[in-house]
Amino acid sequence: MKPKKHTVPYDFLIRLVSLGKGVVFHSVEENFSDNVEHFETPYPSALLCNHVSEADVVSLSMVYRRLEPKIKMIIPAREDILQPGFLQKEFRSKGILKWILRLIDTSKIIPFLLRYIGAVPIKRPFRDNARALLKSGELRDKVDSEWTDLVANIKRGRNLFMFPEGTYSHDGFLNQIKRGAYYIRSKIDSLHFNSFTLTYDHLSYQKTKLYIKYGKPFHIESNQTADQVVRLVGEKLGKNYTVTLGNLTSFILLKFGKETKIKKDQLIDLLIKIKKQIESKFPEITVASELKKESFHTQLESLFTKLKKFKLVDWEEDSVQTKEILYHFPKSNHNLKKTNIVLYHRNQLTAHLNHLEQVWEGLFLEPRSFQ
């Protein structure tokens, strides 16, 4: 197996995708393991990442420049993204944007570029036309064929990038990990593994801020069961979520009771105390730069202005008061960003919750202290 090294046209196309970061994100913050500012990807490698939204495509283009060495990728992609009319169907825009998306769809430039970069269509259970294939008994053969193609592409010299969850996370949690990594490892003995985790803060800035935490290379033993591999991958991705101003504030708000009123200075002091405890007791947890610098006053105002629009809090110049609706958890977690964006952000911290609870209890804080 000889790796397919990157080329100037290949790098240029990915660079074009990365230019979208200014449209999608307020900014991008990267954190590395062991202070080494590159991402180890020897051939053959499988690179694993959590799946948050369509914006992940831009995120991946940012990660590509950190690969060492740079080798062409094979990327499983949802089937419909490579089909005609995807942008119009996905975004259902109106007005001039609708015509712009129609023009892009007509040009077929998106499928062409994605295929060139290495995207291959993969069916998603109970999406695309998978229902019909399931009914006819053809789904298993189709899925097996797709995974066989992925293995073949790796053996032709490409590294694999994949979302082990298979679908977007609509609730801030890491979704259930599928068995893709186990399957690929069973077919290629020499496969290396590495992972990175995307954390999106939708609250602290006018636009979303992206945090990328790069993991360390890890190995999957040949005798590990599918369930063991699933747990291992989940741990690697979950533990690398970044503690941001958005999700740490959300954690605190959900520790309060309804109608709790807290002064802005008190909340800032509380955030700083918790941040310092995390850094001293659990240095393996990545903390966002805003919290490290303790210079987040402007971002906190932006955060509570947004929460006030969602009618989850009352926000005045020097204090915030939680409202009862903040503690009403929706029956469905689908699109939790709209129904309870505070819970959405708190869910990002699931793998850190035990540590955060220890810090909280260690501060001897009770919600009534702020009433």
C-alpha positions as CSV (number, residue, x, y, z in Angstrom):
1,M,0.0,0.0,0.0
2,K,1.5,3.3,-1.1
3,P,0.0,6.6,0.2
4,K,-1.4,9.1,-2.2
5,K,0.3,12.3,-1.3
6,H,-1.4,15.6,-1.5
7,T,-1.2,17.7,-4.6
8,V,-1.4,21.5,-5.3
9,P,-4.9,21.3,-6.8
10,Y,-6.1,19.1,-3.9
11,D,-4.8,21.5,-1.3
12,F,-6.2,24.4,-3.2
13,L,-9.7,23.0,-3.2
14,I,-9.7,22.3,0.5
15,R,-8.3,25.8,1.0
16,L,-11.3,27.2,-0.9
17,V,-13.6,25.4,1.5
18,S,-11.7,26.8,4.5
19,L,-12.4,30.3,3.3
20,G,-16.0,29.7,4.5
21,K,-14.9,29.9,8.1
22,G,-15.4,33.7,8.0
23,V,-19.0,33.2,7.0
24,V,-19.8,30.4,9.4
25,F,-17.7,31.1,12.5
26,H,-16.8,34.1,14.6
27,S,-13.4,32.5,15.1
28,V,-11.6,29.1,15.4
29,E,-9.6,28.1,18.4
30,E,-7.3,25.0,18.2
31,N,-5.9,23.1,21.2
32,F,-3.3,20.4,20.8
33,S,-2.2,17.5,22.9
34,D,1.4,17.7,24.3
35,N,1.8,21.2,22.8
36,V,2.7,19.8,19.4
37,E,0.9,21.9,16.7
38,H,0.2,19.1,14.2
39,F,-2.1,16.1,13.9
40,E,-0.4,12.7,13.5
41,T,-1.8,10.9,10.5
42,P,0.7,8.2,9.3
43,Y,-0.6,6.1,6.4
44,P,-2.9,4.2,6.8
45,S,-4.9,6.1,9.4
46,A,-8.5,6.5,10.4
47,L,-9.3,10.0,11.7
48,L,-12.4,10.1,13.9
49,C,-14.5,13.2,14.8
50,N,-17.9,14.0,16.4
51,H,-20.6,15.2,14.1
52,V,-22.3,18.5,15.0
53,S,-23.8,20.1,11.8
54,E,-23.3,21.0,8.2
55,A,-20.6,23.4,9.3
56,D,-18.4,20.4,10.1
57,V,-17.3,20.4,6.4
58,V,-15.7,23.8,7.0
59,S,-14.2,22.5,10.2
60,L,-12.6,19.6,8.5
61,S,-10.9,21.9,6.0
62,M,-9.3,23.7,9.0
63,V,-8.1,20.4,10.4
64,Y,-6.6,19.3,7.0
65,R,-3.8,21.9,7.2
66,R,-2.7,20.3,10.5
67,L,-2.3,16.8,9.2
68,E,1.2,15.4,9.3
69,P,1.9,13.9,6.8
70,K,-0.7,15.2,4.4
71,I,-2.3,12.3,2.5
72,K,-5.4,12.4,0.3
73,M,-8.5,11.4,2.2
74,I,-11.5,9.1,1.7
75,I,-14.6,10.7,3.4
76,P,-17.9,8.9,3.8
77,A,-20.7,11.4,3.1
78,R,-24.4,11.4,3.2
79,E,-25.8,10.2,-0.1
80,D,-28.0,13.2,-0.9
81,I,-25.1,15.7,-0.6
82,L,-23.7,14.3,-3.8
83,Q,-27.0,14.3,-5.6
84,P,-28.6,17.1,-7.8
85,G,-30.4,19.9,-6.1
86,F,-29.0,19.2,-2.6
87,L,-28.6,22.9,-1.5
88,Q,-32.1,23.8,-2.4
89,K,-33.6,20.8,-0.6
90,E,-31.4,21.2,2.4
91,F,-31.8,24.9,3.1
92,R,-35.2,25.7,1.5
93,S,-34.2,29.3,1.2
94,K,-36.3,32.1,-0.2
95,G,-35.6,35.2,-2.3
96,I,-32.3,35.9,-3.9
97,L,-30.5,33.2,-1.8
98,K,-32.9,30.6,-3.3
99,W,-31.7,31.6,-6.8
100,I,-28.1,31.6,-5.8
101,L,-28.4,28.0,-4.4
102,R,-30.2,26.9,-7.5
103,L,-27.4,28.3,-9.7
104,I,-24.8,26.4,-7.6
105,D,-26.9,23.2,-7.8
106,T,-27.3,23.6,-11.6
107,S,-23.5,23.9,-12.0
108,K,-23.0,20.6,-10.2
109,I,-19.8,22.1,-8.8
110,I,-20.4,20.8,-5.2
111,P,-20.7,17.1,-6.1
112,F,-17.7,17.5,-8.4
113,L,-15.5,19.1,-5.7
114,L,-16.6,16.7,-3.0
115,R,-15.8,13.7,-5.1
116,Y,-12.4,15.1,-6.0
117,I,-11.6,15.7,-2.4
118,G,-12.6,12.1,-1.6
119,A,-16.2,12.0,-0.6
120,V,-18.1,8.8,-1.3
121,P,-21.9,8.4,-0.7
122,I,-23.0,6.3,2.2
123,K,-26.6,5.4,3.0
124,R,-28.0,6.3,6.4
125,P,-30.5,4.0,8.1
126,F,-34.1,5.1,7.6
127,R,-32.9,8.1,5.5
128,D,-32.2,8.5,1.8
129,N,-33.9,5.5,0.1
130,A,-32.8,3.1,2.8
131,R,-36.4,2.3,3.8
132,A,-37.1,0.8,0.4
133,L,-33.8,-1.2,0.4
134,L,-34.7,-2.5,3.8
135,K,-38.1,-3.6,2.7
136,S,-36.7,-5.3,-0.3
137,G,-33.9,-7.0,1.7
138,E,-31.1,-5.2,-0.2
139,L,-30.0,-2.8,2.5
140,R,-27.4,-5.1,4.1
141,D,-25.8,-5.9,0.8
142,K,-25.7,-2.2,-0.1
143,V,-24.1,-1.2,3.2
144,D,-21.5,-4.0,3.0
145,S,-20.7,-2.9,-0.5
146,E,-20.1,0.7,0.6
147,W,-17.8,-0.3,3.5
148,T,-15.9,-2.6,1.1
149,D,-15.4,0.4,-1.2
150,L,-14.0,2.4,1.8
151,V,-11.6,-0.4,2.6
152,A,-10.5,-0.6,-1.0
153,N,-9.8,3.2,-1.1
154,I,-7.7,3.0,2.0
155,K,-5.7,0.2,0.4
156,R,-5.2,2.3,-2.7
157,G,-3.4,4.9,-0.6
158,R,-5.9,7.2,1.1
159,N,-6.4,7.9,4.8
160,L,-10.0,7.6,6.1
161,F,-11.9,10.4,7.8
162,M,-15.2,9.4,9.4
163,F,-17.9,10.4,11.8
164,P,-18.4,7.4,14.1
165,E,-21.8,8.7,15.2
166,G,-23.1,8.5,11.6
167,T,-25.6,11.4,12.1
168,Y,-25.6,15.0,13.4
169,S,-26.0,15.6,17.1
170,H,-29.2,17.6,17.6
171,D,-29.0,17.8,21.4
172,G,-25.4,18.6,22.3
173,F,-24.7,15.0,23.4
174,L,-22.2,12.8,21.6
175,N,-24.6,10.5,19.7
176,Q,-24.4,6.7,20.0
177,I,-21.2,5.5,18.4
178,K,-21.6,3.0,15.5
179,R,-19.4,0.1,14.7
180,G,-17.6,1.6,11.7
181,A,-14.2,1.9,13.4
182,Y,-14.4,-1.8,14.5
183,Y,-15.3,-2.9,11.0
184,I,-12.5,-1.0,9.3
185,R,-10.0,-2.2,11.9
186,S,-11.0,-5.8,11.3
187,K,-10.2,-5.4,7.6
188,I,-6.9,-3.5,7.9
189,D,-4.5,-4.8,10.6
190,S,-2.0,-2.0,10.3
191,L,-4.5,0.9,10.7
192,H,-3.6,3.8,12.9
193,F,-6.2,5.8,14.8
194,N,-6.5,9.4,15.9
195,S,-9.4,11.7,16.8
196,F,-10.4,15.3,17.3
197,T,-13.4,16.9,18.8
198,L,-15.4,19.9,17.7
199,T,-17.1,22.1,20.3
200,Y,-19.4,24.8,19.0
201,D,-20.3,27.8,21.3
202,H,-23.5,29.3,19.8
203,L,-24.0,31.7,22.7
204,S,-21.0,33.8,23.5
205,Y,-20.6,35.6,20.2
206,Q,-22.9,36.9,17.5
207,K,-21.7,34.0,15.3
208,T,-20.7,30.5,16.5
209,K,-17.2,30.1,17.8
210,L,-15.5,26.7,16.9
211,Y,-13.1,24.9,19.3
212,I,-11.0,22.1,17.9
213,K,-9.3,19.7,20.3
214,Y,-6.8,17.4,18.7
215,G,-6.3,14.0,20.3
216,K,-3.4,11.6,20.6
217,P,-2.9,8.5,18.4
218,F,-4.4,5.4,19.8
219,H,-4.5,1.7,18.9
220,I,-7.3,-0.7,18.6
221,E,-6.2,-4.3,19.5
222,S,-7.3,-7.1,17.2
223,N,-8.9,-9.0,20.1
224,Q,-11.1,-6.1,21.2
225,T,-14.8,-6.7,20.7
226,A,-17.1,-4.4,18.8
227,D,-18.6,-3.1,22.1
228,Q,-15.2,-2.4,23.5
229,V,-14.2,-0.4,20.4
230,V,-17.4,1.6,20.6
231,R,-16.7,2.5,24.2
232,L,-13.1,3.4,23.4
233,V,-14.1,5.7,20.5
234,G,-16.8,7.4,22.6
235,E,-14.3,8.1,25.4
236,K,-11.7,9.5,23.1
237,L,-14.2,11.9,21.5
238,G,-16.2,12.8,24.7
239,K,-13.3,13.7,26.9
240,N,-12.0,16.2,24.4
241,Y,-15.0,18.5,24.4
242,T,-13.8,22.0,25.3
243,V,-15.2,23.8,28.4
244,T,-16.4,27.1,26.9
245,L,-18.0,30.2,28.3
246,G,-21.2,29.0,26.8
247,N,-21.4,25.5,28.2
248,L,-19.9,26.3,31.6
249,T,-22.4,29.1,32.1
250,S,-25.2,26.7,31.0
251,F,-24.0,24.2,33.6
252,I,-24.2,26.8,36.3
253,L,-27.6,28.1,35.3
254,L,-29.1,24.6,35.4
255,K,-27.7,24.2,38.9
256,F,-29.8,27.1,40.1
257,G,-33.5,27.0,40.9
258,K,-36.2,28.8,39.0
259,E,-36.4,32.6,39.6
260,T,-32.8,32.7,40.9
261,K,-31.3,36.1,40.7
262,I,-27.6,36.6,40.5
263,K,-25.5,39.7,40.0
264,K,-23.2,39.9,37.0
265,D,-20.1,40.3,39.2
266,Q,-21.1,37.2,41.3
267,L,-21.5,35.1,38.2
268,I,-18.2,36.2,36.8
269,D,-16.5,35.4,40.1
270,L,-18.2,32.0,40.1
271,L,-17.1,31.2,36.6
272,I,-13.5,32.1,37.4
273,K,-13.5,30.0,40.6
274,I,-14.8,26.9,38.8
275,K,-12.4,27.5,35.9
276,K,-9.4,27.6,38.3
277,Q,-10.6,24.5,40.1
278,I,-10.8,22.6,36.7
279,E,-7.3,23.7,35.7
280,S,-5.8,22.7,39.1
281,K,-7.6,19.4,39.7
282,F,-8.3,18.2,36.1
283,P,-5.6,19.6,33.8
284,E,-6.6,17.0,31.1
285,I,-9.8,19.0,30.5
286,T,-9.4,21.7,27.8
287,V,-10.5,25.2,28.8
288,A,-11.4,27.9,26.3
289,S,-9.1,30.9,26.0
290,E,-11.8,33.3,27.1
291,L,-12.0,31.6,30.5
292,K,-8.3,31.3,30.8
293,K,-7.8,35.0,30.3
294,E,-10.8,35.8,32.5
295,S,-11.7,38.5,30.0
296,F,-15.2,37.5,29.0
297,H,-17.4,40.4,30.2
298,T,-18.5,41.3,26.6
299,Q,-19.2,37.7,25.7
300,L,-21.2,37.2,28.8
301,E,-23.4,40.1,27.8
302,S,-23.9,38.6,24.4
303,L,-24.8,35.3,25.9
304,F,-27.5,36.6,28.2
305,T,-28.9,38.9,25.5
306,K,-29.5,35.7,23.4
307,L,-31.0,33.8,26.4
308,K,-33.3,36.7,27.0
309,K,-34.5,36.5,23.4
310,F,-35.2,32.8,24.0
311,K,-37.1,33.9,27.1
312,L,-35.1,31.7,29.3
313,V,-33.8,34.5,31.6
314,D,-34.4,38.1,32.4
315,W,-31.2,40.1,31.8
316,E,-30.5,43.6,33.2
317,E,-27.4,45.6,33.2
318,D,-26.0,44.2,36.4
319,S,-27.9,41.0,37.1
320,V,-29.6,38.0,35.5
321,Q,-32.7,36.1,36.8
322,T,-33.5,32.6,35.6
323,K,-37.1,31.9,34.5
324,E,-39.1,28.8,35.1
325,I,-39.1,27.8,31.4
326,L,-35.4,27.3,31.6
327,Y,-36.0,24.1,33.7
328,H,-38.6,22.6,31.4
329,F,-36.9,19.9,29.5
330,P,-38.5,19.1,26.1
331,K,-40.0,15.7,25.5
332,S,-37.9,15.5,22.3
333,N,-34.3,16.5,22.1
334,H,-34.5,17.1,18.4
335,N,-33.2,20.6,17.6
336,L,-32.6,21.3,21.2
337,K,-30.7,24.5,20.2
338,K,-34.1,26.1,19.5
339,T,-36.2,24.6,22.4
340,N,-33.6,24.9,25.2
341,I,-30.2,26.1,24.1
342,V,-28.9,26.1,27.7
343,L,-29.5,22.4,28.0
344,Y,-28.0,21.9,24.6
345,H,-24.7,23.5,25.7
346,R,-24.7,21.8,29.1
347,N,-25.0,18.4,27.3
348,Q,-21.6,19.1,25.6
349,L,-20.0,18.6,29.0
350,T,-21.5,15.1,29.6
351,A,-18.1,13.4,29.7
352,H,-16.9,16.1,32.2
353,L,-19.9,16.2,34.5
354,N,-18.5,14.0,37.3
355,H,-15.5,16.3,37.5
356,L,-17.7,19.4,37.3
357,E,-20.0,18.1,40.1
358,Q,-16.9,17.6,42.3
359,V,-15.8,21.1,41.7
360,W,-19.3,22.5,42.4
361,E,-19.7,20.6,45.6
362,G,-16.2,21.6,46.7
363,L,-17.2,25.3,46.5
364,F,-20.1,24.6,48.9
365,L,-22.5,26.6,46.8
366,E,-26.2,26.4,47.0
367,P,-28.6,28.2,44.6
368,R,-30.3,30.0,47.5
369,S,-27.1,31.9,48.2
370,F,-27.9,34.1,45.2
371,Q,-31.6,34.8,45.9
